[in-house]
Amino acid sequence: METGMDSEQRRTPERATLSVDNIGGIDETEVTFQQGITVLSGRNATNRTSLLQGIMAALGSDRVSLKADADEGGATLSFGDETYHRSLQRGGGTVVSDGDPYLDDPELADLFAFLLESNEARRAVARGDDLRELIMRPVDTDAITAEIEQYEQRKRDIDDRLAQLDELENRLPDLEAKRTRVIDEIERLQGELETAQADLEDANVDVEERRADQSELEDRLDELRETRSELERTRDRVETERESIEALETEREEVEERLDDLSTGGETEVDRLEAEIDVLQDEKAELSEEISQLQSTIQFNEQLLEESTEILGGGEETDGGSVTDQLLPDAESDSITCWTCGSTVARDQIETTIEQLQAARQDRLEERSDVSAELDEKRTTLDEINENRTAYRRAKRRLESIDDEIERRRDRIDELTAERESLTDEIDDLEETIDDLETEDYGDVLEQHRAVNELEFELERKERDRDEIEDEIASIEDQLDERNRLEAEQEDVREALTDLRTRIDRIEADAVEAFNEHMANLLETLEYDNLDRIWIDRTTREVREGRRKVSKSTFDLKIVRSTDAGAAYEDSIDHLSESEREVTGLVFALAGYLVHDVYETVPFMLLDSLEAIDSARIATVVEYFEEYAPFLVVALLEEDAQAIEGEHDVIAEI
């Protein structure tokens, strides 16, 4: 699997300097890190975890604690030419943070880069948490769904437009054939007109001297031709208006049918859905807040256990015994004194409380999932009602517009009909006048004039038809020019949709592949007795979300061991040793780190609380993880630190 680390390391500065004050157990310190492995070596209670929390604070995490006896503290990270600072301040029973940290959103880092003992990804394996939910938590599936809907709408628009272009293209052969017929008729009329004009010219030569006396007749003939042309145009306009009315009446029938299928949708139903959505949104927000508070409480108790373990594990000796013994007289009774309130609680009680809180948190997560599903269902219903109502109003407006347009065109037909009748009367008068002006001498000439006028009129009409056909052909060809662009965009949209629809699937598949690959690599190197294989099996199951059943992926952790005789059998996570569970949790966190490209935004990976793994295997794990993180900072006991080989920095004094 490619990690992209080569290019990332070229962009990452070679060193970073961290200044910390009043975080965890640290009063004040400054440390410089080089790229690669940095080992924080020492006994328990030597502020190694506190220094890791200082790094987390400067990078942007909220999962850090202010020193118990301090009201304010902070951390500053100088990284290349940039400096990042985070301040912590106690007030109102809580600790608030401010400043300009390295990360705007620390979620990915908290899950997959800051691998302290209480890290959720590390603990997920041992606790049997939903591995798929955790690995997919940083993915904004709602945003992906919304983007899919946008692309689907654009694809429908493009498909509709291409279908229109296909229809237009199919019209071209008929239009071109029609144009050819009209051009042939024009050529025929031009030939007949030339002949008629030549005959008229010959006739005019014979009567040239008397032509001046017949100027009124010619004027009337010209006027007759113009009037006939106007009459023909008026008839065409009447026919066009009638065709438009027929098209509008057809459209009106279609709109009326569509209206019958649509519903106006009651305001009461919309108001009820909006009110229910508001209630569900509030319920989801309350559940999210409760989940966050439960997680904070779980982390606080886990941190309390962790820090008490460090304190009990070490401490300087005095004449009267260890400092720990003097500060915690009840330590031997396996009880813990809370550093915030001073009360003493049994360790097993805290562990029981953590289990109860984790169970409550899981219940709230399931409740929130059900509420989200119901919320999505009601939003979909509301959207459908609103879309239906919008379509109804749009169709209603279109129906009114069609009726208005039909009425306007009918009025126009009445006007054109009156104009046509007037022109017909005018032509009758002109023809009567011409008949009166005709003489025996000019009978043939007048007939030839009439023939020329009629041919000119017919030729003009055919040329107008030709121009209209050519304009329509040109318009279609211009529109067809956009086909290539639309088809290219259509392909881009299809690829985008394919990418979006498979993105979640790819992330899941990549996470499983990464875990299985690295788990296999490490198990081969670590050589655990009779532990043959640990892997995640990704399956799809039908689950209920609200009232609907949907298909969802699940991650099932599989374990195969072998007997002394070599027979393989499937085992459960409960039977893994503590060392095996820790390694499995670390590999799961590494899978999330790689799948979400955390190394591109978070330069540090932090490891702590590896004591359950023996020194040689710790060294193997650390060296394996080094390949994937620019800065790998590991807190180890002195004897474990000595097992790390190769070139690396060691910090023994904090």
C-alpha angles and dihedrals in degrees: 000000000000115000102187089228097134094065092039094054091051089058096043118087116246095238142025131195122212127197118191133182130178097352119136104327097334121113096186136329144151125211134179121213128200123205112274128034122352115184119204099207126191149089124293118289093031095121096255092133090044090056090051088052088052090056089048092050094052091047092052109265121143092202094097132103130227116231109272095237096042131085095200141018142148151181133241125197120196107200118176107307093339131085125202125193136188125186127198125201132182117225139143093009093303139082117241126194134213140168139072109300127185094255128049091199117027097186097107092044093048091051103040112011107038097064101178121150094273094047108138096222092052093047095043093080096049093044095047092238124169100279093190093053091051096048091047097043095098091052113098097219092172091059091048090051092049091049090050090054091051092051091046090054091048090049091052090050092050092046090051092049093048089050088053090050090051090054091048092048090051088057094056098081092053092046093048091049090049090049090052091052092048092048090051090051090048091052090049092049091047090054093048091046092052090051093047092048091050091051090048091050091052091050091048091056090061094052101033095123092055096042095094090060090056098052091112090056092052091048089054091049091052090047090049091053093049092046092050089050090051090048091052092049090050091051089050091051091050090051091047091051091049092050089049091052091050090051091047092049090051090050090047090056090051092048091048090052090049090050090054089056094047129076128212090222119223121264087223092062092048092048090049093051093046090050092049090048091052090051092048092047090052090047091050091048091050091049091049090051091047091049090050092049091047091050091049090049091048091050091047092054092043089050090048090054091044095049093044088053090054092048093048091046097059145005137145119279120241132182090266095047132277120337087238091057091051095046096042109035090171095054093106090055088063095246131133131222112216110233092210102049103014096233121138120231131177114253094231089052091056091048090050090049090051091053091049091048091049090051090048091049091051090050090051091048090054091046090051090050090053092047091048091052092049090045091052090048093052092045089052091050091048091048091051092050092047092046089049092050092046091050090048093051091045091050091046091052091047091051091053090047091051092050090050091048093048091050091048092050092048089053088050090051090053090052093046092046090054089047090049092051090049091050090048090053090047091052091050090052092047093049090049090050091048091050089053091050094049118103132189090253092053100037095105093042092052092049090051090049089053092049092050091048092050092048091048090049093049091045091051091051093049092048089052090051090049092051092050091050092048091048090052092048091049091049092051092047090050090052092046088057088074092058094090092050092047093047090050091049090046090056091048090051091049091051091047091050091048090050093048095044092050098037095092091043091050093049090051092046092046091049092052092045092049093048094046093046096048093040090054092047094050096043089054090053099039093051101208112191115262092345103128104169145353119190144150118248111206113209137166122235137179110247132174120246108184106307095341135080115224135177115249134176120241129196113220117190111223126196128189124190132176132222125235086263090057098253113144122224136172117252136186133244089250090068096053116109117246089254092052092048092050092051091047091051092049092050091050089053090049090053090055090045091056099038093053093041090236090165088069093063106021116054095188132069115188127203125189141158098033094147092115088068119071119248098255093050092045088056090051093049093047093049090048093051092047090076092064106043128060092212116026112185116187128186110212141165113252095255091049092047090057090062093063108101132191129047113324141133123257124202113193100162122057 
